[in-house]
Amino acid sequence: MGMSGYVMDIEEQFIDKCADIAIDSESFEEYAKRTIKAFSMVPHLSGQEISDIIEDVWYEMTVQLGGN
């Protein structure tokens, strides 16, 4: 596996972790606070990229689960 494959795998793990946290969270605020602990998984991403992922995952999970 090349470096780009490794980076993509790490990003996918981060997304999966965010999804798990979203399922267990009562609100976006709780979810956002809890995802801070996972930021260290993706040190190569900018704050804006991480923020975009967090928002996208929350949206996708709330759509799948019927709203939160």
Residue, then its C-alpha position, 0 to 999 in steps of 0.5 A: m500500500g502506498m502512502s496515499g492509500y494509507v492516508m485514505d484508509i486513515e481518513e476512512q477510519f476517522i469518518d467511521k469513528c465520527a459516524d459511531i459518535a453521531i449515532d450515540s449523540e443527542s445533538f450536533e453540539e454533543y457530537a462535535k465536542r466528542t469528535i474533538k478526541a478523534f482529530s489526532m487521527v487525521p493530523h494532515l487535514s486542515g481544520q476546515e477539512i475536518s469541520d467539513i467531514i464532521e458536518d457531512v457525517w452528521y448530516e448523513m447519519t441524521v438522514q439515515l436515522g430519521g433526524n436527530 
